[in-house]
Amino acid sequence: RLQARDEAKNALLAAVGHDLRTPLASMKVAVTTVLEPTLNLSEPQRRKLLETVDEETDRLAEMIDHLLDLSRLESGAFQLSQDQVDLGQLVRNAADRVRLASGREIRIDSSGDVTVVGDSVRLLEVVTNLIDNAGRYSAAETPIMVSIRPEAGAVVVAITDRGPGMTREEQEKLFRPFTRGVRSGPGTGLGLAITRSIVTAHGGSIEVVSSPGTGTTMSVRVPKRALDE
């Protein structure tokens, strides 16, 4: 087990190094170009290069924040608040965020008592990220389906898309930090790893049901009661 943990840590460090180099390389090229007096850059050209530096700086800051979040969550050092959370309302809030950003159609079906004890801010992050991912990897004209239901001392939030689906191998890698696969795209490559860590910290779990050509359903199971009750 210790060897497997060391191998996972080394793989993560290698991935971090690779992903940090990309924005740093872009910044280096942009700064070097701006500082080269023989190029006689126009003001719009200089501004475009400086905007690249600004964007890549934001990207690096986001990546570092996500790495710190992931480290705190996986070490147990992150303190979750213990709020009474109506997951039905929380899902509606998350859906509103995604609709505003993307214009996607999101259909919500909620039934029964879907209140849990947990960190409302972090749970909103989880649901928003999963709905956003469902929209990112499915055709714009297809709706995203979200159901919320109580189930055996817990509440299950299931998000279904009509995207290309995933193989079993892709599903096994889905929550690994910096994994490149069918669901890789813009961002730090840490979103789903953090999502799973937040759910695990609540004593919950995420189940993925998918196959090529059939779409994907991600089901988040959150216990109704706090872990220390």
C-alpha positions as CSV (number, residue, x, y, z in Angstrom):
1,R,0.0,0.0,0.0
2,L,2.9,2.4,0.9
3,Q,4.5,1.7,-2.5
4,A,1.3,2.3,-4.3
5,R,0.8,5.6,-2.5
6,D,4.4,6.7,-3.4
7,E,3.8,5.8,-7.0
8,A,0.6,7.8,-7.0
9,K,2.4,10.8,-5.4
10,N,5.2,10.6,-8.0
11,A,2.7,10.4,-10.8
12,L,0.9,13.5,-9.4
13,L,4.2,15.4,-9.0
14,A,5.1,14.6,-12.6
15,A,1.7,15.8,-13.8
16,V,1.9,19.0,-11.8
17,G,5.3,19.7,-13.2
18,H,4.0,19.2,-16.8
19,D,0.9,21.3,-16.3
20,L,2.8,24.2,-14.6
21,R,5.3,24.3,-17.5
22,T,2.7,25.1,-20.1
23,P,1.5,28.5,-18.7
24,L,5.1,29.4,-17.6
25,A,6.3,28.8,-21.1
26,S,3.6,31.0,-22.6
27,M,4.4,33.8,-20.1
28,K,8.1,33.5,-20.8
29,V,7.6,33.9,-24.6
30,A,5.2,36.8,-24.2
31,V,7.5,38.7,-21.8
32,T,10.7,38.0,-23.9
33,T,8.8,39.3,-27.0
34,V,7.7,42.5,-25.2
35,L,11.2,43.2,-23.9
36,E,12.9,42.7,-27.3
37,P,13.5,46.3,-28.6
38,T,14.3,45.3,-32.2
39,L,10.8,44.0,-32.8
40,N,9.2,47.5,-32.7
41,L,5.8,46.1,-31.5
42,S,2.7,48.2,-32.0
43,E,0.6,49.0,-28.9
44,P,-2.1,46.5,-29.8
45,Q,0.5,43.8,-30.1
46,R,2.1,44.6,-26.8
47,R,-1.3,44.7,-25.2
48,K,-2.2,41.3,-26.6
49,L,1.0,39.8,-25.2
50,L,0.5,41.3,-21.8
51,E,-3.1,40.0,-21.8
52,T,-1.6,36.5,-22.3
53,V,0.6,36.9,-19.3
54,D,-2.4,38.1,-17.2
55,E,-4.5,35.1,-18.3
56,E,-1.7,32.6,-17.7
57,T,-1.1,34.1,-14.2
58,D,-4.7,33.6,-13.4
59,R,-4.5,30.0,-14.6
60,L,-1.4,29.3,-12.4
61,A,-3.1,30.8,-9.4
62,E,-6.2,28.7,-9.9
63,M,-4.1,25.6,-10.3
64,I,-2.2,26.3,-7.1
65,D,-5.5,27.0,-5.2
66,H,-7.0,23.7,-6.5
67,L,-3.8,21.8,-5.5
68,L,-4.0,23.2,-2.0
69,D,-7.7,22.4,-1.7
70,L,-7.1,18.8,-2.9
71,S,-4.2,18.4,-0.4
72,R,-6.2,19.7,2.5
73,L,-9.3,17.6,1.6
74,E,-7.3,14.3,1.2
75,S,-5.3,14.8,4.4
76,G,-8.5,15.5,6.4
77,A,-7.2,19.0,7.3
78,F,-10.1,20.8,5.7
79,Q,-12.9,21.6,8.1
80,L,-16.4,21.2,6.6
81,S,-19.2,23.3,8.0
82,Q,-22.3,21.5,9.3
83,D,-25.3,23.2,7.7
84,Q,-28.9,22.1,7.1
85,V,-28.8,21.9,3.3
86,D,-31.9,21.4,1.1
87,L,-30.3,19.7,-1.8
88,G,-33.3,20.4,-4.0
89,Q,-32.8,24.1,-3.7
90,L,-29.0,23.7,-3.9
91,V,-29.4,21.9,-7.2
92,R,-31.7,24.6,-8.5
93,N,-29.1,27.2,-7.6
94,A,-26.3,25.2,-9.3
95,A,-28.5,24.8,-12.4
96,D,-29.2,28.6,-12.5
97,R,-25.4,29.2,-12.5
98,V,-24.8,26.8,-15.4
99,R,-27.8,28.1,-17.4
100,L,-26.5,31.7,-17.0
101,A,-23.0,30.8,-18.2
102,S,-24.0,28.4,-21.0
103,G,-27.7,28.7,-21.8
104,R,-28.1,24.9,-21.5
105,E,-31.5,23.3,-20.8
106,I,-31.5,21.6,-17.4
107,R,-34.5,19.6,-16.2
108,I,-34.8,18.9,-12.5
109,D,-36.9,16.2,-10.8
110,S,-37.0,16.3,-7.0
111,S,-39.1,14.2,-4.6
112,G,-39.3,13.6,-0.9
113,D,-37.2,15.1,1.9
114,V,-33.8,15.8,0.4
115,T,-32.3,17.7,3.4
116,V,-28.8,16.7,4.5
117,V,-26.2,18.0,7.0
118,G,-23.1,19.2,5.3
119,D,-21.1,22.1,3.9
120,S,-23.4,24.1,1.7
121,V,-20.7,26.0,-0.1
122,R,-18.7,22.8,-0.9
123,L,-21.8,20.8,-1.9
124,L,-22.8,23.6,-4.3
125,E,-19.3,23.4,-5.8
126,V,-19.8,19.7,-6.3
127,V,-23.1,19.9,-8.0
128,T,-22.2,22.9,-10.2
129,N,-19.1,21.2,-11.4
130,L,-20.9,18.0,-12.3
131,I,-23.7,19.8,-14.1
132,D,-21.2,22.0,-15.9
133,N,-19.2,18.9,-17.0
134,A,-22.4,17.2,-18.3
135,G,-23.1,20.2,-20.4
136,R,-19.5,20.5,-21.7
137,Y,-19.5,16.9,-23.0
138,S,-22.9,16.7,-24.6
139,A,-24.5,18.3,-27.6
140,A,-25.9,21.8,-26.9
141,E,-29.4,20.8,-28.1
142,T,-29.8,18.0,-25.6
143,P,-31.1,18.6,-22.1
144,I,-29.2,17.8,-18.9
145,M,-31.3,15.7,-16.5
146,V,-31.0,16.0,-12.8
147,S,-32.9,13.9,-10.2
148,I,-32.8,14.3,-6.4
149,R,-34.3,11.6,-4.2
150,P,-33.9,10.3,-0.7
151,E,-32.5,6.8,-0.4
152,A,-31.7,4.7,2.7
153,G,-30.5,7.4,5.1
154,A,-29.0,9.5,2.3
155,V,-29.9,11.7,-0.6
156,V,-28.8,10.8,-4.2
157,V,-28.3,13.5,-6.8
158,A,-28.0,12.0,-10.3
159,I,-26.9,14.0,-13.3
160,T,-27.4,12.5,-16.7
161,D,-26.2,13.7,-20.1
162,R,-26.5,12.4,-23.6
163,G,-22.9,12.8,-24.5
164,P,-20.5,10.3,-26.1
165,G,-20.2,8.2,-23.0
166,M,-17.0,6.6,-21.6
167,T,-15.3,3.3,-21.7
168,R,-14.6,1.4,-18.4
169,E,-10.9,2.4,-18.6
170,E,-11.8,6.1,-19.0
171,Q,-14.2,5.8,-16.0
172,E,-11.4,4.3,-13.8
173,K,-9.2,7.3,-14.6
174,L,-11.9,9.9,-14.4
175,F,-11.2,11.2,-10.9
176,R,-7.4,11.1,-11.0
177,P,-5.8,14.6,-10.9
178,F,-4.7,15.9,-14.4
179,T,-6.1,12.8,-16.2
180,R,-6.3,13.4,-20.0
181,G,-9.3,11.6,-21.5
182,V,-12.7,12.0,-23.0
183,R,-13.7,14.5,-20.3
184,S,-10.5,16.6,-20.3
185,G,-10.9,20.2,-21.4
186,P,-10.4,23.8,-20.2
187,G,-9.4,24.2,-16.6
188,T,-6.8,22.8,-14.2
189,G,-7.6,19.1,-14.6
190,L,-8.3,18.9,-10.8
191,G,-12.1,19.7,-10.7
192,L,-13.3,16.1,-10.6
193,A,-10.6,15.0,-8.2
194,I,-11.7,17.8,-5.8
195,T,-15.3,16.9,-6.4
196,R,-14.8,13.3,-5.3
197,S,-12.7,14.4,-2.3
198,I,-15.5,16.8,-1.1
199,V,-18.1,14.1,-1.4
200,T,-15.8,11.5,0.4
201,A,-15.2,14.1,3.2
202,H,-19.0,14.1,3.7
203,G,-19.0,10.4,4.1
204,G,-20.6,10.0,0.6
205,S,-19.7,8.5,-2.7
206,I,-19.9,9.1,-6.5
207,E,-21.1,6.4,-8.9
208,V,-20.5,6.6,-12.6
209,V,-22.7,4.7,-15.1
210,S,-21.6,5.1,-18.7
211,S,-20.7,3.3,-21.9
212,P,-19.7,4.6,-25.4
213,G,-22.6,6.0,-27.3
214,T,-25.1,6.0,-24.4
215,G,-24.3,9.1,-22.4
216,T,-23.2,9.3,-18.7
217,T,-25.0,9.4,-15.3
218,M,-23.0,10.6,-12.3
219,S,-24.8,9.9,-9.0
220,V,-23.7,11.6,-5.8
221,R,-24.8,10.0,-2.6
222,V,-24.7,12.2,0.5
223,P,-25.6,10.9,4.0
224,K,-28.5,12.8,5.6
225,R,-26.7,13.1,9.0
226,A,-23.4,14.6,9.9
227,L,-20.4,12.2,10.2
228,D,-20.0,12.9,13.9
229,E,-23.6,12.2,14.8
